Amino acid sequence: MTKLKIKSGDTVKVIAGENKNSQGKVLRVLREKNKAVVEGVNMVSKHTKPSAKNPQGGIVKKEAPIHISNLALIDPKTQEPTKTGVRVEGDKKVRFSKKSNQVL
């Protein structure tokens, strides 16, 4: 498995594809597939059968995974897409924004 620079809880911007320029919070990261599920982005209609949990059934809108390469992390200070780096502060490894040099 590869090391990904995006973690769940991060705010990201879609930089390519059908949902370009939309922003959202990462809900889940699927490391084995190099994909992430982003809140409100890449919505798909899923047809569900009636069940005990959902007795009505019908069409449900939900987020589908989007490839990590189409996402860019948003810098909390400048609110712009940024790349990340890793450095050691004291005895801890921390991620930092390459644009503002601020710890994420």
C-alpha positions in Angstrom: 0.0 0.0 0.0 1.1 3.5 -0.8 1.5 6.4 1.7 -1.2 9.0 1.0 -0.9 12.7 1.8 -4.7 13.1 2.5 -6.3 12.0 5.7 -9.9 11.8 6.8 -11.1 15.1 8.2 -9.0 17.2 5.8 -10.7 19.8 3.6 -9.9 19.2 0.0 -10.6 20.7 -3.4 -11.3 18.6 -6.6 -8.8 19.7 -9.2 -9.9 17.4 -12.1 -12.9 15.6 -13.4 -16.6 16.1 -13.5 -16.7 17.7 -10.0 -13.8 20.2 -10.6 -13.6 23.2 -8.2 -15.9 21.7 -5.6 -14.7 21.5 -2.0 -15.6 19.2 0.9 -14.4 17.4 3.9 -12.8 13.9 3.5 -15.1 11.4 5.2 -13.1 8.2 4.5 -9.9 7.2 2.8 -9.7 3.9 0.9 -5.9 3.3 0.9 -6.0 0.0 -1.0 -7.8 1.7 -3.9 -6.1 5.1 -3.7 -9.5 6.8 -3.3 -11.3 9.0 -0.9 -15.0 9.8 -0.1 -15.5 13.5 0.0 -18.7 15.1 1.6 -21.1 16.4 -1.1 -18.8 15.5 -4.0 -19.3 12.8 -6.7 -22.9 12.1 -5.7 -24.4 9.0 -7.3 -28.0 7.6 -7.2 -28.2 4.1 -5.7 -31.3 2.0 -6.1 -32.1 0.2 -2.8 -34.4 -2.7 -2.2 -36.8 -2.4 0.8 -35.3 -3.8 4.0 -35.8 -3.6 7.7 -33.6 -0.6 7.9 -35.2 1.2 5.0 -38.8 -0.3 4.5 -39.7 2.1 1.7 -36.6 1.4 -0.6 -36.2 3.6 -3.6 -33.4 5.8 -4.9 -30.7 7.1 -2.4 -28.2 9.8 -3.2 -24.7 9.1 -1.7 -21.1 10.0 -2.2 -18.9 7.7 -4.3 -15.1 7.5 -3.9 -12.9 9.8 -6.0 -9.3 9.2 -6.9 -6.7 10.8 -4.7 -4.8 12.3 -7.7 -7.9 14.5 -8.4 -7.8 16.0 -4.9 -5.7 18.8 -3.5 -5.5 19.7 0.2 -6.8 23.2 1.2 -4.4 25.3 3.3 -6.4 26.5 6.4 -4.5 29.8 6.4 -4.8 30.9 2.7 -7.8 28.8 1.7 -5.9 27.7 -1.4 -4.8 24.3 -2.6 -1.3 23.3 -1.3 1.2 20.5 -1.3 2.2 18.9 2.0 5.6 18.1 3.5 6.7 16.2 6.6 9.1 17.4 9.2 10.2 16.4 12.7 9.3 18.9 15.5 10.8 17.7 18.8 10.1 13.9 18.7 7.0 14.0 16.5 6.5 13.9 12.8 4.1 16.6 11.6 2.5 17.5 8.2 2.9 21.1 7.1 1.6 23.2 4.2 4.3 24.1 1.6 2.5 27.3 0.8 2.2 28.9 4.3 4.7 26.6 6.1 2.0 26.1 8.8 1.5 22.8 10.6 -1.7 21.0 9.5 
